[in-house]
Amino acid sequence: MSRPALLHNMSAPPGTVIRHKAVATPGCMLLFQLPPGFRWTGPGALLRRLTGVQRRRPAQAASELRRLLNEQAARLPLPPAALVARPAEGAEAVEDLLTVCTVLAKSSDRVYLRDKEPNLKRIAPERRVMLRLPPAQEEES
């Protein structure tokens, strides 16, 4: 069996150049974890702790908590995506509960995505997320 011939359009040079550095650049490391003694008893209890508002229906509380987390993610001074790193010395711990819950709910084991729909099951006392943020880029003039 012969392989099909590949077609190449060589009429114009490529217009895009992709550059990638394999080594992660050193930047700020932030640690997100729930405070000691925190117990997850569901979205209603967390929403009540964050806002003082109690919802009667669990689905309503979960929806309101997701809305609150999305709003907080939009306000955070974090990039739209950041790598989740392995634990390291010198990481700065974040203590704001709403911010911690936001990052936990919008992070997988490998990446934080600001525009991801919050996964409330990822808000767990034993979970720690460490984000490696790139160094601040100076604006080019």
C-alpha positions in Angstrom: 0.0 0.0 0.0 1.5 3.3 -1.0 1.2 6.5 1.1 -0.8 9.4 -0.3 1.2 12.3 -1.5 1.1 15.3 0.8 0.1 18.6 -0.7 2.1 21.7 0.2 1.2 25.3 -0.6 4.5 27.0 -0.9 3.2 30.1 -2.7 3.7 32.4 0.3 6.1 32.4 3.3 4.6 31.6 6.7 3.2 34.7 8.4 3.4 33.4 12.0 6.5 32.7 14.0 6.1 30.6 17.2 8.7 30.9 19.9 8.7 28.8 23.1 11.1 28.5 26.0 11.1 25.1 27.6 12.2 26.3 31.0 9.6 28.1 33.1 10.6 31.7 33.8 11.0 32.5 37.5 8.1 34.5 38.8 5.9 34.9 41.8 4.6 31.8 43.6 1.3 32.0 45.4 -0.2 29.3 47.6 -4.0 28.9 47.9 -5.4 26.7 50.6 -8.3 26.8 53.0 -7.6 28.0 56.5 -6.8 25.4 59.2 -9.9 23.8 60.7 -12.1 24.7 57.7 -14.8 22.1 57.1 -16.6 21.9 53.7 -20.3 21.4 54.5 -21.6 22.5 51.1 -22.1 25.6 49.1 -24.8 27.0 51.3 -22.6 27.1 54.4 -19.7 28.6 52.4 -21.9 31.3 50.8 -23.3 32.1 54.3 -19.7 32.5 55.6 -18.6 34.7 52.7 -21.7 36.9 52.4 -23.9 36.4 55.5 -26.7 35.4 53.1 -28.4 32.1 53.6 -30.2 30.4 50.7 -33.0 27.9 51.4 -32.4 25.6 48.4 -29.0 24.0 47.8 -29.2 24.5 44.0 -29.8 28.2 44.6 -26.9 28.4 47.0 -24.6 26.6 44.5 -25.6 28.9 41.7 -25.1 32.1 43.8 -21.7 30.8 44.9 -20.6 30.1 41.3 -21.7 33.7 40.4 -19.7 35.1 43.3 -16.6 33.1 42.4 -16.8 34.2 38.7 -17.1 37.8 39.8 -14.1 37.5 42.1 -12.0 35.8 39.3 -12.7 38.7 37.0 -11.4 41.1 39.7 -8.3 39.2 40.7 -4.9 40.5 39.4 -4.1 37.1 38.0 -3.5 36.2 34.3 -6.3 34.4 32.5 -4.3 31.2 32.8 -1.5 30.2 35.1 0.5 27.0 35.7 -0.2 25.0 38.9 3.2 24.2 40.3 4.5 21.7 42.8 4.9 22.8 46.4 7.9 25.0 46.8 9.6 27.0 49.6 9.0 30.7 49.6 5.5 30.7 48.2 3.4 33.6 49.4 0.2 32.3 51.1 -3.0 34.0 50.2 -5.4 34.4 53.1 -8.5 35.9 51.6 -11.1 33.2 51.8 -13.1 34.3 48.7 -9.9 34.4 46.6 -8.7 31.0 47.9 -12.1 29.4 47.0 -12.1 31.1 43.6 -8.7 29.7 42.7 -9.4 26.3 44.1 -12.7 26.1 42.1 -11.1 27.3 38.9 -8.0 25.1 39.0 -7.3 21.6 37.8 -4.2 19.7 38.9 -2.2 21.5 36.2 -3.6 24.9 35.3 -5.7 27.8 36.7 -8.2 29.1 34.1 -10.0 32.4 35.0 -12.8 31.8 32.5 -13.5 28.1 33.6 -16.8 27.4 35.2 -16.2 26.9 38.9 -16.1 23.3 40.1 -17.3 23.5 43.7 -16.1 20.0 44.5 -12.5 21.3 44.1 -13.0 23.5 47.2 -11.7 21.0 49.7 -9.8 21.4 53.0 -7.0 19.1 52.0 -6.4 20.7 48.6 -3.5 23.1 48.0 -2.9 25.0 44.7 0.3 26.8 44.1 0.3 29.1 41.1 3.5 30.1 39.3 2.9 33.6 37.9 5.1 35.0 35.2 7.2 38.0 36.0 5.6 41.3 35.2 6.2 42.3 31.6 7.4 45.9 31.1 5.3 47.7 28.6 7.1 48.3 25.3 7.0 51.9 24.0 
